[in-house]
Amino acid sequence: ELNYEMGDYPAAINILTEAIDRYKDDSMLGKSMFLVADSYRKSGLNLDTTLSNLASDPSATVIYEKQSDLRRQHLEHAREYFDRAINFYEQVPEGRQDELGQVYLRHSYLNRADCLFDLGQYQEAVRLYELAALRYQLTPTALTALQQVMNCQVKLGKPSAARAASERARWQLRKMSDEALMQEGGSLQREEWEKWFNWVEQAGLW
């Protein structure tokens, strides 16, 4: 965990994956899976700057392809471990679930879909964002998931589907109390959500 917090993701992955293999009955197994997943995801996204610099250098084609493939591998591994974290937490009996575990579960749902979005696999990302929106409906997590559904549909060239996702998010926002908006670590006030939705409608994305 210290390596993870310090941003030494390769070390965090090595130690945590060994712990996962060794201690299969550990109560904190789900947390370890989440941290491995997030370490892979951050490792992959950390390559974006390098890839951007290499893209402008015609002589660096081979290096660019290797780094691009490494980014893809990291994000695919991240998706795999987010899957494992979700499976772990969903099998915890209801009476034994704790708040921290529910936080990791919620973030695993969103980050798993984010991995596919970052890989450009927008159709599959839509499916996973929809699962998150359904599970956490009428919460800030659902609003975030529907935001990303909209972004995916724009990327897929489906403006009507993007508009439908935006309308569904606005419907959920109207149904939510101010207290509900502050749950799950929500940081945006109702007025800020509404301002964002208004901006999207005026941006001409559909």
Contact map, one row per residue, 1 for C-alpha under 8 A:
11111000000100000000000000000000001000000000000000000000000000000000000000000000000000000000000000000000000000000000000000000000000000000000000000000000000000000000000000000000000000000000000000000000000000
11111100000100000000000000000000000000000000000000000000000000000000000000000000000000000000000000000000000000000000000000000000000000000000000000000000000000000000000000000000000000000000000000000000000000
11111111101100000000000000000000000000000000000000000000000000000000000000000000000000000000000000000000000000000000000000000000000000000000000000000000000000000000000000000000000000000000000000000000000000
11111111101100000000000000000000001000100000000000000000000000000000000000000000000000000000000000000000000000000000000000000000000000000000000000000000000000000000000000000000000000000000000000000000000000
11111111000000000000000000000000000000000000000000000000000000000000000000000000000000000000000000000000000000000000000000000000000000000000000000000000000000000000000000000000000000000000000000000000000000
01111111000000000000000000000000000000000000000000000000000000000000000000000000000000000000000000000000000000000000000000000000000000000000000000000000000000000000000000000000000000000000000000000000000000
00111111100000000000000000000000000000000000000000000000000000000000000000000000000000000000000000000000000000000000000000000000000000000000000000000000000000000000000000000000000000000000000000000000000000
00111111111100000000000000000000000000000000000000000000000000000000000000000000000000000000000000000000000000000000000000000000000000000000000000000000000000000000000000000000000000000000000000000000000000
00110011111110000000000000000000000000110110000000000000000000000000000000000000000000000000000000000000000000000000000000000000000000000000000000000000000000000000000000000000000000000000000000000000000000
00000001111111000000000000000000000000100010000000000000000000000000000000000000000000000000000000000000000000000000000000000000000000000000000000000000000000000000000000000000000000000000000000000000000000
00110001111111100000000000000000000000000000000000000000000000000000000000000000000000000000000000000000000000000000000000000000000000000000000000000000000000000000000000000000000000000000000000000000000000
11110001111111110000000000000000000100100000000000000000000000000000000000000000000000000000000000000000000000000000000000000000000000000000000000000000000000000000000000000000000000000000000000000000000000
00000000111111111000000000000000001100110000000000000000000000000000000000000000000000000000000000000000000000000000000000000000000000000000000000000000000000000000000000000000000000000000000000000000000000
00000000011111111100000000000000000000000000000000000000000000000000000000000000000000000000000000000000000000000000000000000000000000000000000000000000000000000000000000000000000000000000000000000000000000
00000000001111111110000000000000000000000000000000000000000000000000000000000000000000000000000000000000000000000000000000000000000000000000000000000000000000000000000000000000000000000000000000000000000000
00000000000111111111000000000001101100000000000000000000000000000000000000000000000000000000000000000000000000000000000000000000000000000000000000000000000000000000000000000000000000000000000000000000000000
00000000000011111111100000000001100100000000000000000000000000000000000000000000000000000000000000000000000000000000000000000000000000000000000000000000000000000000000000000000000000000000000000000000000000
00000000000001111111110000000000000000000000000000000000000000000000000000000000000000000000000000000000000000000000000000000000000000000000000000000000000000000000000000000000000000000000000000000000000000
00000000000000111111111000000001000000000000000000000000000000000000000000000000000000000000000000000000000000000000000000000000000000000000000000000000000000000000000000000000000000000000000000000000000000
00000000000000011111111100001001100000000000000000000000000000000000000000000000000000000000000000000000000000000000000000000000000000000000000000000000000000000000000000000000000000000000000000000000000000
00000000000000001111111100000000000000000000000000000000000000000000000000000000000000000000000000000000000000000000000000000000000000000000000000000000000000000000000000000000000000000000000000000000000000
00000000000000000111111100000000000000000000000000000000000000000000000000000000000000000000000000000000000000000000000000000000000000000000000000000000000000000000000000000000000000000000000000000000000000
00000000000000000011111111001000000000000000000000000000000000000000000000000000000000000000000000000000000000000000000000000000000000000000000000000000000000000000000000000000000000000000000000000000000000
00000000000000000001111111001000000000000000000000000000000000000000000000000000000000000000000000000000000000000000000000000000000000000000000000000000000000000000000000000000000000000000000000000000000000
00000000000000000000001111101000000000000000000000000000000000000000000000000000000000000000000000000000000000000000000000000000000000000000000000000000000000000000000000000000000000000000000000000000000000
00000000000000000000001111111000000000000000000000000000000000000000000000000000000000000000000000000000000000000000000000000000000000000000000000000000000000000000000000000000000000000000000000000000000000
00000000000000000000000011111100000000000000000000000000000000000000000000000000000000000000000000000000000000000000000000000000000000000000000000000000000000000000000000000000000000000000000000000000000000
00000000000000000000000001111111000000000000000000000000000000000000000000000000000000000000000000000000000000000000000000000000000000000000000000000000000000000000000000000000000000000000000000000000000000
00000000000000000001001111111111100000000000000000000000000000000000000000000000000000010000000000000000000000000000000000000000000000000000000000000000000000000000000000000000000000000000000000000000000000
00000000000000000000000000111111110000000000000000000000000000000000000000000000000111011000000000001001000000000000000000000000000000000000000000000000000000000000000000000000000000000000000000000000000000
00000000000000000000000000011111111000000000000000000000000000000000000000000000000010000000000000001001000000000000000000000000000000000000000000000000000000000000000000000000000000000000000000000000000000
00000000000000011011000000011111111100000000000000000000000000000000000000000000000000000000000000000000000000000000000000000000000000000000000000000000000000000000000000000000000000000000000000000000000000
00000000000000011001000000001111111110000000000000000000000000000000000000000000110110000000000000000000000000000000000000000000000000000000000000000000000000000000000000000000000000000000000000000000000000
00000000000000000000000000000111111111000000000000000000000000000000000000000000110010000000000000000001000100000000000000000000000000000000000000000000000000000000000000000000000000000000000000000000000000
10010000000010010000000000000011111111100000000000000000000000000000000000000000000000000000000000000000000000000000000000000000000000000000000000000000000000000000000000000000000000000000000000000000000000
00000000000110011000000000000001111111110000000000000000000000000000000000000100100000000000000000000000000000000000000000000000000000000000000000000000000000000000000000000000000000000000000000000000000000
00000000000000000000000000000000111111111000000000000000000000000000000000001111110000000000000000000000000000000000000000000000000000000000000000000000000000000000000000000000000000000000000000000000000000
00000000000000000000000000000000011111111100000000000000000000000000000000000100010000000000000000000000000000000000000000000000000000000000000000000000000000000000000000000000000000000000000000000000000000
00010000110110000000000000000000001111111110000000000000000000000000000000000100000000000000000000000000000000000000000000000000000000000000000000000000000000000000000000000000000000000000000000000000000000
00000000100010000000000000000000000111111111000000000000000000000000000001101100000000000000000000000000000000000000000000000000000000000000000000000000000000000000000000000000000000000000000000000000000000
00000000000000000000000000000000000011111111100000000000000000000000000001101100000000000000000000000000000000000010000000000000000000000000000000000000000000000000000000000000000000000000000000000000000000
00000000100000000000000000000000000001111111110000000000000000000000000000000000000000000000000000000000000000000000000000000000000000000000000000000000000000000000000000000000000000000000000000000000000000
00000000110000000000000000000000000000111111111000000000000000000000001001000000000000000000000000000000000000000000000000000000000000000000000000000000000000000000000000000000000000000000000000000000000000
00000000000000000000000000000000000000011111111100000000000000000000011111100000000000000000000000000000000000000000000000000000000000000000000000000000000000000000000000000000000000000000000000000000000000
00000000000000000000000000000000000000001111111100000000000000000000001000000000000000000000000000000000000000000000000000000000000000000000000000000000000000000000000000000000000000000000000000000000000000
00000000000000000000000000000000000000000111111111000000000000000000000000000000000000000000000000000000000000000000000000000000000000000000000000000000000000000000000000000000000000000000000000000000000000
00000000000000000000000000000000000000000011111111100000000000000011001000000000000000000000000000000000000000000000000000000000000000000000000000000000000000000000000000000000000000000000000000000000000000
00000000000000000000000000000000000000000001111111110000000000000000000000000000000000000000000000000000000000000000000000000000000000000000000000000000000000000000000000000000000000000000000000000000000000
00000000000000000000000000000000000000000000011111111000000000000000000000000000000000000000000000000000000000000000000000000000000000000000000000000000000000000000000000000000000000000000000000000000000000
00000000000000000000000000000000000000000000011111111100000000000000000000000000000000000000000000000000000000000000000000000000000000000000000000000000000000000000000000000000000000000000000000000000000000
00000000000000000000000000000000000000000000001111111110000000010011000000000000000000000000000000000000000000000000000000000000000000000000000000000000000000000000000000000000000000000000000000000000000000
00000000000000000000000000000000000000000000000111111111000000000000000000000000000000000000000000000000000000000000000000000000000000000000000000000000000000000000000000000000000000000000000000000000000000
00000000000000000000000000000000000000000000000011111111100000000000000000000000000000000000000000000000000000000000000000000000000000000000000000000000000000000000000000000000000000000000000000000000000000
00000000000000000000000000000000000000000000000001111111100110110000000000000000000000000000000000000000000000000000000000000000000000000000000000000000000000000000000000000000000000000000000000000000000000
00000000000000000000000000000000000000000000000000111111110110010000000000000000000000000000000000000000000000000000000000000000000000000000000000000000000000000000000000000000000000000000000000000000000000
00000000000000000000000000000000000000000000000000011111110000000000000000000000000000000000000000000000000000000000000000000000000000000000000000000000000000000000000000000000000000000000000000000000000000
00000000000000000000000000000000000000000000000000001111111110000000000000000000000000000000000000000000000000000000000000000000000000000000000000000000000000000000000000000000000000000000000000000000000000
00000000000000000000000000000000000000000000000000000011111110000000000000000000000000000000000000000000000000000000000000000000000000000000000000000000000000000000000000000000000000000000000000000000000000
00000000000000000000000000000000000000000000000000000000111110000000000000000000000000000000000000000000000000000000000000000000000000000000000000000000000000000000000000000000000000000000000000000000000000
00000000000000000000000000000000000000000000000000000110111111110000000000000000000000000000000000000000000000000000000000000000000000000000000000000000000000000000000000000000000000000000000000000000000000
00000000000000000000000000000000000000000000000000000110111111111000000000000000000000000000000000000000000000000000000000000000000000000000000000000000000000000000000000000000000000000000000000000000000000
00000000000000000000000000000000000000000000000000000000000111111100000000000000000000000000000000000000000000000000000000000000000000000000000000000000000000000000000000000000000000000000000000000000000000
00000000000000000000000000000000000000000000000000000100000111111110000000000000000000000000000000000000000000000000000000000000000000000000000000000000000000000000000000000000000000000000000000000000000000
00000000000000000000000000000000000000000000000000100110000111111111000000000000000000000000000000000000000000000000000000000000000000000000000000000000000000000000000000000000000000000000000000000000000000
00000000000000000000000000000000000000000000000000000000000011111111100000000000000000000000000000000000000000000000000000000000000000000000000000000000000000000000000000000000000000000000000000000000000000
00000000000000000000000000000000000000000000000000000000000001111111110000000000000000000000000000000000000000000000000000000000000000000000000000000000000000000000000000000000000000000000000000000000000000
00000000000000000000000000000000000000000000001000100000000000111111111000000000000000000000000000000000000000000000000000000000000000000000000000000000000000000000000000000000000000000000000000000000000000
00000000000000000000000000000000000000000000001000100000000000011111111100000000000000000000000000000000000000000000000000000000000000000000000000000000000000000000000000000000000000000000000000000000000000
00000000000000000000000000000000000000000000000000000000000000001111111110000000000000000000000000000000000000000000000000000000000000000000000000000000000000000000000000000000000000000000000000000000000000
00000000000000000000000000000000000000000001000000000000000000000111111111000000000000000000000000000000000000000000000000000000000000000000000000000000000000000000000000000000000000000000000000000000000000
00000000000000000000000000000000000000000011101000000000000000000011111111100000000000000000000000000000000000000000000000000000000000000000000000000000000000000000000000000000000000000000000000000000000000
00000000000000000000000000000000000000000001000000000000000000000001111111110000000000000000000000000000000000000000001000000000000000000000000000000000000000000000000000000000000000000000000000000000000000
00000000000000000000000000000000000000000001000000000000000000000000111111111000000000000000000000000000000000000000000000000000000000000000000000000000000000000000000000000000000000000000000000000000000000
00000000000000000000000000000000000000011011000000000000000000000000011111111100000000000000000000000000000000000000000000000000000000000000000000000000000000000000000000000000000000000000000000000000000000
00000000000000000000000000000000000000011001000000000000000000000000001111111110000000000000000000000000000000000011011000000000000000000000000000000000000000000000000000000000000000000000000000000000000000
00000000000000000000000000000000000000000000000000000000000000000000000111111111000000000000000000000000000000000010000000000000000000000000000000000000000000000000000000000000000000000000000000000000000000
00000000000000000000000000000000000010011000000000000000000000000000000011111111100000000000000000000000000000000000000000000000000000000000000000000000000000000000000000000000000000000000000000000000000000
00000000000000000000000000000000000111111000000000000000000000000000000001111111110000000000000000000000000000010010000000000000000000000000000000000000000000000000000000000000000000000000000000000000000000
00000000000000000000000000000000000010000000000000000000000000000000000000111111111000000000000000000000000000111011000000000000000000000000000000000000000000000000000000000000000000000000000000000000000000
00000000000000000000000000000000000010000000000000000000000000000000000000011111111100000000000000000000000000000000000000000000000000000000000000000000000000000000000000000000000000000000000000000000000000
00000000000000000000000000000000110110000000000000000000000000000000000000001111111110000000000000000000000000000000000000000000000000000000000000000000000000000000000000000000000000000000000000000000000000
00000000000000000000000000000000110011000000000000000000000000000000000000000111111111000000000000000000000110110000000000000000000000000000000000000000000000000000000000000000000000000000000000000000000000
00000000000000000000000000000000000000000000000000000000000000000000000000000011111111100000000000000000000100010000000000000000000000000000000000000000000000000000000000000000000000000000000000000000000000
00000000000000000000000000000100100000000000000000000000000000000000000000000001111111110000000000000000000000000000000000000000000000000000000000000000000000000000000000000000000000000000000000000000000000
00000000000000000000000000000110110000000000000000000000000000000000000000000000111111111000000000000001100100000000000000000000000000000000000000000000000000000000000000000000000000000000000000000000000000
00000000000000000000000000000100000000000000000000000000000000000000000000000000011111111100000000000000100110000000000000000000000000000000000000000000000000000000000000000000000000000000000000000000000000
00000000000000000000000000000000000000000000000000000000000000000000000000000000001111111110000000000000000000000000000000000000000000000000000000000000000000000000000000000000000000000000000000000000000000
00000000000000000000000000001100000000000000000000000000000000000000000000000000000111111111000000000000000000000000000000000000000000000000000000000000000000000000000000000000000000000000000000000000000000
00000000000000000000000000000100000000000000000000000000000000000000000000000000000011111111000010001100100000000000000000000000000000000000000000000000000000000000000000000000000000000000000000000000000000
00000000000000000000000000000000000000000000000000000000000000000000000000000000000001111111000000000000100000000000000000000000000000000000000000000000000000000000000000000000000000000000000000000000000000
00000000000000000000000000000000000000000000000000000000000000000000000000000000000000111111100000000000000000000000000000000000000000000000000000000000000000000000000000000000000000000000000000000000000000
00000000000000000000000000000000000000000000000000000000000000000000000000000000000000011111110110000000000000000000000000000000000000000000000000000000000000000000000000000000000000000000000000000000000000
00000000000000000000000000000000000000000000000000000000000000000000000000000000000000000011111110000000000000000000000000000000000000000000000000000000000000000000000000000000000000000000000000000000000000
00000000000000000000000000000000000000000000000000000000000000000000000000000000000000000001111110000000000000000000000000000000000000000000000000000000000000000000000000000000000000000000000000000000000000
00000000000000000000000000000000000000000000000000000000000000000000000000000000000000000000111110000000000000000000000000000000000000000000000000000000000000000000000000000000000000000000000000000000000000
00000000000000000000000000000000000000000000000000000000000000000000000000000000000000000001111111000000000000000000000000000000000000000000000000000000000000000000000000000000000000000000000000000000000000
00000000000000000000000000000000000000000000000000000000000000000000000000000000000000001001111111101100000000000000000000000000000000000000000000000000000000000000000000000000000000000000000000000000000000
00000000000000000000000000000000000000000000000000000000000000000000000000000000000000000000000111111100000000000000000000000000000000000000000000000000000000000000000000000000000000000000000000000000000000
00000000000000000000000000000000000000000000000000000000000000000000000000000000000000000000000011111110000000000000000000000000000000000000000000000000000000000000000000000000000000000000000000000000000000
00000000000000000000000000000000000000000000000000000000000000000000000000000000000000000000000001111111000000000000000000000000000000000000000000000000000000000000000000000000000000000000000000000000000000
00000000000000000000000000000110000000000000000000000000000000000000000000000000000000001000000011111111100000000000000000000000000000000000000000000000000000000000000000000000000000000000000000000000000000
00000000000000000000000000000000000000000000000000000000000000000000000000000000000000001000000011111111110000000000000000000000000000000000000000000000000000000000000000000000000000000000000000000000000000
00000000000000000000000000000000000000000000000000000000000000000000000000000000000000000000000000111111111000000000000000000000000000000000000000000000000000000000000000000000000000010000000000000000000000
00000000000000000000000000000110010000000000000000000000000000000000000000000000000010000000000000011111111100000000000000000000000000000000000000000000000000000000000000000000000000000000000000000000000000
00000000000000000000000000000000000000000000000000000000000000000000000000000000000011001100000000001111111110000000000000000000000000000000000000000000000000000000000000000000000000000000000000000000000000
00000000000000000000000000000000000000000000000000000000000000000000000000000000000000000000000000000111111111000000000000000000000100000000100000000000000000000000000000000000000000000000000000000000000000
00000000000000000000000000000000000000000000000000000000000000000000000000000000000000000000000000000011111111100000000000000000000000000000000000000000000000000000000000000000000000000000000000000000000000
00000000000000000000000000000000010000000000000000000000000000000000000000000000011011000000000000000001111111110000000000000000000000000000000000000000000000000000000000000000000000000000000000000000000000
00000000000000000000000000000000000000000000000000000000000000000000000000000000010001000000000000000000111111111000000000000001101100000000000000000000000000000000000000000000000000000000000000000000000000
00000000000000000000000000000000000000000000000000000000000000000000000000000000000000000000000000000000011111111100000000000001100100000000100010000000000000000000000000000000000000000000000000000000000000
00000000000000000000000000000000000000000000000000000000000000000000000000000010010000000000000000000000001111111110000000000000000000000000000000000000000000000000000000000000000000000000000000000000000000
00000000000000000000000000000000000000000000000000000000000000000000000000000110011000000000000000000000000111111111000000000001000000000000000000000000000000000000000000000000000000000000000000000000000000
00000000000000000000000000000000000000000000000000000000000000000000000000000010000000000000000000000000000011111111100000011101100000000000000000000000000000000000000000000000000000000000000000000000000000
00000000000000000000000000000000000000000000000000000000000000000000000000000000000000000000000000000000000001111111110000001000000000000000000000000000000000000000000000000000000000000000000000000000000000
00000000000000000000000000000000000000001000000000000000000000000000000000110110000000000000000000000000000000111111111000000000000000000000000000000000000000000000000000000000000000000000000000000000000000
00000000000000000000000000000000000000000000000000000000000000000000000000100010000000000000000000000000000000011111111111011000000000000000000000000000000000000000000000000000000000000000000000000000000000
00000000000000000000000000000000000000000000000000000000000000000000000000000000000000000000000000000000000000001111111111001000000000000000000000000001000000000000000000000000000000000000000000000000000000
00000000000000000000000000000000000000000000000000000000000000000000000000100000000000000000000000000000000000000111111110000000000000000000000000000000000000000000000000000000000000000000000000000000000000
00000000000000000000000000000000000000000000000000000000000000000000000100100000000000000000000000000000000000000011111110000000000000000000000000000000000000000000000000000000000000000000000000000000000000
00000000000000000000000000000000000000000000000000000000000000000000000000000000000000000000000000000000000000000001111111000000000000000000000000000000000000000000000000000000000000000000000000000000000000
00000000000000000000000000000000000000000000000000000000000000000000000000000000000000000000000000000000000000000001111111111000000000000000000000000000000000000000000000000000000000000000000000000000000000
00000000000000000000000000000000000000000000000000000000000000000000000000000000000000000000000000000000000000000001100111111100000000000000000000000001101100000000000000000000000000000000000000000000000000
00000000000000000000000000000000000000000000000000000000000000000000000000000000000000000000000000000000000000000000000011111110000000000000000000000001000100000000000000000000000000000000000000000000000000
00000000000000000000000000000000000000000000000000000000000000000000000000000000000000000000000000000000000000001001000011111111000000000000000000000000000000000000000000000000000000000000000000000000000000
00000000000000000000000000000000000000000000000000000000000000000000000000000000000000000000000000000000000000001101100011111111100000000000000000001001000000000000000000000000000000000000000000000000000000
00000000000000000000000000000000000000000000000000000000000000000000000000000000000000000000000000000000000000001000000001111111110000000000000000011001100000000000000000000000000000000000000000000000000000
00000000000000000000000000000000000000000000000000000000000000000000000000000000000000000000000000000000000000000000000000111111111000000000000000000000000000000000000000000000000000000000000000000000000000
00000000000000000000000000000000000000000000000000000000000000000000000000000000000000000000000000000000000011011000000000011111111100000000000000000000000000000000000000000000000000000000000000000000000000
00000000000000000000000000000000000000000000000000000000000000000000000000000000000000000000000000000000000011001000000000001111111110000000000011011000000000000000000000000000000000000000000000000000000000
00000000000000000000000000000000000000000000000000000000000000000000000000000000000000000000000000000000000000000000000000000111111111000000000011001000000000000000000000000000000000000000000000000000000000
00000000000000000000000000000000000000000000000000000000000000000000000000000000000000000000000000000000000010000000000000000011111111100000000000000000000000000000000000000000000000000000000000000000000000
00000000000000000000000000000000000000000000000000000000000000000000000000000000000000000000000000000000010011000000000000000001111111110000110010000000000000000000000000000000000000000000000000000000000000
00000000000000000000000000000000000000000000000000000000000000000000000000000000000000000000000000000000000000000000000000000000111111111000111011000000000000000000000000000000000000000000000000000000000000
00000000000000000000000000000000000000000000000000000000000000000000000000000000000000000000000000000000000000000000000000000000011111111000010000000000000000000000000000000000000000000000000000000000000000
00000000000000000000000000000000000000000000000000000000000000000000000000000000000000000000000000000000000000000000000000000000001111111000010000000000000000000000000000000000000000000000000000000000000000
00000000000000000000000000000000000000000000000000000000000000000000000000000000000000000000000000000000000000000000000000000000000111111110110000000000000000000000000000000000000000000000000000000000000000
00000000000000000000000000000000000000000000000000000000000000000000000000000000000000000000000000000000000000000000000000000000000011111110110000000000000000000000000000010000000000000000000000000000000000
00000000000000000000000000000000000000000000000000000000000000000000000000000000000000000000000000000000000000000000000000000000000000011111011000000000000000000000000000011011000100000000000000000000000000
00000000000000000000000000000000000000000000000000000000000000000000000000000000000000000000000000000000000000000000000000000000000000011111111000000000000000000000000000000001000110110000000000000000000000
00000000000000000000000000000000000000000000000000000000000000000000000000000000000000000000000000000000000000000000000000000000000000000111111100000000000000000000000000000000000111110100000000000000000000
00000000000000000000000000000000000000000000000000000000000000000000000000000000000000000000000000000000010001000000000000000000000110011011111110000000000000000000000000000000000000010000000000000000000000
00000000000000000000000000000000000000000000000000000000000000000000000000000000000000000000000000000000000000000000000000000000000111111111111111000000000000000000000010000000000000000000000000000000000000
00000000000000000000000000000000000000000000000000000000000000000000000000000000000000000000000000000000000000000000000000000000000010000111111111100000000000000000000010011000000000000000000000000000000000
00000000000000000000000000000000000000000000000000000000000000000000000000000000000000000000000000000000000000000000000000000000000000000001111111110000000000000000000000000000000000000000000000000000000000
00000000000000000000000000000000000000000000000000000000000000000000000000000000000000000000000000000000000001000000000000000000110110000000111111111000000000000000000000000000000000000000000000000000000000
00000000000000000000000000000000000000000000000000000000000000000000000000000000000000000000000000000000000000000000000000000000110010000000011111111100000000000000110110000000000000000000000000000000000000
00000000000000000000000000000000000000000000000000000000000000000000000000000000000000000000000000000000000000000000000000000000000000000000001111111110000000000000110010000000000000000000000000000000000000
00000000000000000000000000000000000000000000000000000000000000000000000000000000000000000000000000000000000000000000000000000100100000000000000111111111000000000000000000000000000000000000000000000000000000
00000000000000000000000000000000000000000000000000000000000000000000000000000000000000000000000000000000000000000000000000001100110000000000000011111111100000000100100000000000000000000000000000000000000000
00000000000000000000000000000000000000000000000000000000000000000000000000000000000000000000000000000000000000000000000000000000000000000000000001111111110000001111110000000000000000000000000000000000000000
00000000000000000000000000000000000000000000000000000000000000000000000000000000000000000000000000000000000000000000000000000000000000000000000000111111111000000100000000000000000000000000000000000000000000
00000000000000000000000000000000000000000000000000000000000000000000000000000000000000000000000000000000000000000000100001101100000000000000000000011111111100000100000000000000000000000000000000000000000000
00000000000000000000000000000000000000000000000000000000000000000000000000000000000000000000000000000000000000000000000001000100000000000000000000001111111111101100000000000000000000000000000000000000000000
00000000000000000000000000000000000000000000000000000000000000000000000000000000000000000000000000000000000000000000000000000000000000000000000000000111111111100100000000000000000000000000000000000000000011
00000000000000000000000000000000000000000000000000000000000000000000000000000000000000000000000000000000000000000000000001000000000000000000000000000011111111000000000000000000000000000000000000000000000000
00000000000000000000000000000000000000000000000000000000000000000000000000000000000000000000000000000000000000000000000001100000000000000000000000000001111111000000000000000000000000000000000000000000000000
00000000000000000000000000000000000000000000000000000000000000000000000000000000000000000000000000000000000000000000000000000000000000000000000000000000111111100000000000000000000000000000000000000000000000
00000000000000000000000000000000000000000000000000000000000000000000000000000000000000000000000000000000000000000000000000000000000000000000000000000000111111111100000000000000000000000000000000000000000000
00000000000000000000000000000000000000000000000000000000000000000000000000000000000000000000000000000000000000000000000000000000000000000000000000000000110011111110000000000000000000000000000000000000000011
00000000000000000000000000000000000000000000000000000000000000000000000000000000000000000000000000000000000000000000000000000000000000000000000000000000000001111111000000000000000000000000000000000000000001
00000000000000000000000000000000000000000000000000000000000000000000000000000000000000000000000000000000000000000000000000000000000000000000000000000100100001111111100000000000000000000000000000000000000000
00000000000000000000000000000000000000000000000000000000000000000000000000000000000000000000000000000000000000000000000000000000000000000000000000001111110001111111110000000000000000000000000000000000000001
00000000000000000000000000000000000000000000000000000000000000000000000000000000000000000000000000000000000000000000000000000000000000000000000000000100000000111111111000000000000000000000000000000000000001
00000000000000000000000000000000000000000000000000000000000000000000000000000000000000000000000000000000000000000000000000000000000000000000000000000100000000011111111100000000000000000000000000000000000000
00000000000000000000000000000000000000000000000000000000000000000000000000000000000000000000000000000000000000000000000000000000000000000000000001101100000000001111111110000000000000000000000000000000000000
00000000000000000000000000000000000000000000000000000000000000000000000000000000000000000000000000000000000000000000000000000000000000000000000001100100000000000111111111000000000000000000000000001000000000
00000000000000000000000000000000000000000000000000000000000000000000000000000000000000000000000000000000000000000000000000000000000000000000000000000000000000000011111111100000000000000000000000000000000000
00000000000000000000000000000000000000000000000000000000000000000000000000000000000000000000000000000000000000000000000000000000000000000000000001000000000000000001111111110000000000000000000000000000000000
00000000000000000000000000000000000000000000000000000000000000000000000000000000000000000000000000000000000000000000000000000000000000000000011001100000000000000000111111111000000000000000000000000000000000
00000000000000000000000000000000000000000000000000000000000000000000000000000000000000000000000000000000000000000000000000000000000000000000000000000000000000000000011111111100000000000000000001001000000000
00000000000000000000000000000000000000000000000000000000000000000000000000000000000000000000000000000000000000000000000000000000000000000000000000000000000000000000001111111110000000000000000000000000000000
00000000000000000000000000000000000000000000000000000000000000000000000000000000000000000000000000000000000000000000000000000000000000001100001000000000000000000000000111111111000000000000000000000000000000
00000000000000000000000000000000000000000000000000000000000000000000000000000000000000000000000000000000000000000000000000000000000000000100001000000000000000000000000011111111000000000000010000000000000000
00000000000000000000000000000000000000000000000000000000000000000000000000000000000000000000000000000000000000000000000000000000000000000000000000000000000000000000000001111111100000000000000000000000000000
00000000000000000000000000000000000000000000000000000000000000000000000000000000000000000000000000000000000000000000000000000000000000000100000000000000000000000000000000111111100000000000000000000000000000
00000000000000000000000000000000000000000000000000000000000000000000000000000000000000000000000000000000000000000000000000000000000000000110000000000000000000000000000000011111110110000000000000000000000000
00000000000000000000000000000000000000000000000000000000000000000000000000000000000000000000000000000000000000000000000000000000000000000000000000000000000000000000000000000111111110000000000000000000000000
00000000000000000000000000000000000000000000000000000000000000000000000000000000000000000000000000000000000000000000000000000000000000000000000000000000000000000000000000000001111111000000110000000000000000
00000000000000000000000000000000000000000000000000000000000000000000000000000000000000000000000000000000000000000000000000000000000000000000000000000000000000000000000000000000111111100000000000000000000000
00000000000000000000000000000000000000000000000000000000000000000000000000000000000000000000000000000000000000000000000000000000000000000111000000000000000000000000000000000001111111100000000000000000000000
00000000000000000000000000000000000000000000000000000000000000000000000000000000000000000000000000000000000000000000000000000000000000000011000000000000000000000000000000000001111111100111110000000000000000
00000000000000000000000000000000000000000000000000000000000000000000000000000000000000000000000000000000000000000000000000000000000000000001000000000000000000000000000000000000011111111111100000000000000000
00000000000000000000000000000000000000000000000000000000000000000000000000000000000000000000000000000000000000000000000000000000000000000011000000000000000000000000000000000000001111111100000000000000000000
00000000000000000000000000000000000000000000000000000000000000000000000000000000000000000000000000000010000000000000000000000000000000000011100000000000000000000000000000000000000001111100000000000000000000
00000000000000000000000000000000000000000000000000000000000000000000000000000000000000000000000000000000000000000000000000000000000000000000000000000000000000000000000000000000000001111110000000000000000000
00000000000000000000000000000000000000000000000000000000000000000000000000000000000000000000000000000000000000000000000000000000000000000001000000000000000000000000000000000000000011111111000000000000000000
00000000000000000000000000000000000000000000000000000000000000000000000000000000000000000000000000000000000000000000000000000000000000000000000000000000000000000000000000000000000011001111100000000000000000
00000000000000000000000000000000000000000000000000000000000000000000000000000000000000000000000000000000000000000000000000000000000000000000000000000000000000000000000000000000000011000111110110000000000000
00000000000000000000000000000000000000000000000000000000000000000000000000000000000000000000000000000000000000000000000000000000000000000000000000000000000000000000000000000000010011000011111110000000000000
00000000000000000000000000000000000000000000000000000000000000000000000000000000000000000000000000000000000000000000000000000000000000000000000000000000000000000000000000001000010010000001111111000000000000
00000000000000000000000000000000000000000000000000000000000000000000000000000000000000000000000000000000000000000000000000000000000000000000000000000000000000000000000000000000000000000000111111100000000000
00000000000000000000000000000000000000000000000000000000000000000000000000000000000000000000000000000000000000000000000000000000000000000000000000000000000000000000000000000000000000000001111111110000000000
00000000000000000000000000000000000000000000000000000000000000000000000000000000000000000000000000000000000000000000000000000000000000000000000000000000000000000000000000000000000000000001111111111000000000
00000000000000000000000000000000000000000000000000000000000000000000000000000000000000000000000000000000000000000000000000000000000000000000000000000000000000000000000001000000000000000000011111111100000000
00000000000000000000000000000000000000000000000000000000000000000000000000000000000000000000000000000000000000000000000000000000000000000000000000000000000000000000000000000000000000000000001111111110000000
00000000000000000000000000000000000000000000000000000000000000000000000000000000000000000000000000000000000000000000000000000000000000000000000000000000000000000000000000000000000000000000000111111111000000
00000000000000000000000000000000000000000000000000000000000000000000000000000000000000000000000000000000000000000000000000000000000000000000000000000000000000000000010001000000000000000000000011111111100000
00000000000000000000000000000000000000000000000000000000000000000000000000000000000000000000000000000000000000000000000000000000000000000000000000000000000000000000000000000000000000000000000001111111110000
00000000000000000000000000000000000000000000000000000000000000000000000000000000000000000000000000000000000000000000000000000000000000000000000000000000000000000000000000000000000000000000000000111111111000
00000000000000000000000000000000000000000000000000000000000000000000000000000000000000000000000000000000000000000000000000000000000000000000000000000000000000000000000000000000000000000000000000011111111110
00000000000000000000000000000000000000000000000000000000000000000000000000000000000000000000000000000000000000000000000000000000000000000000000000000000000000000000000000000000000000000000000000001111111111
00000000000000000000000000000000000000000000000000000000000000000000000000000000000000000000000000000000000000000000000000000000000000000000000000000000000000000000000000000000000000000000000000000111111100
00000000000000000000000000000000000000000000000000000000000000000000000000000000000000000000000000000000000000000000000000000000000000000000000000000000000000000000000000000000000000000000000000000011111110
00000000000000000000000000000000000000000000000000000000000000000000000000000000000000000000000000000000000000000000000000000000000000000000000000000000000000000000000000000000000000000000000000000001111111
00000000000000000000000000000000000000000000000000000000000000000000000000000000000000000000000000000000000000000000000000000000000000000000000000000000010000100000000000000000000000000000000000000001101111
00000000000000000000000000000000000000000000000000000000000000000000000000000000000000000000000000000000000000000000000000000000000000000000000000000000010000110110000000000000000000000000000000000000100111
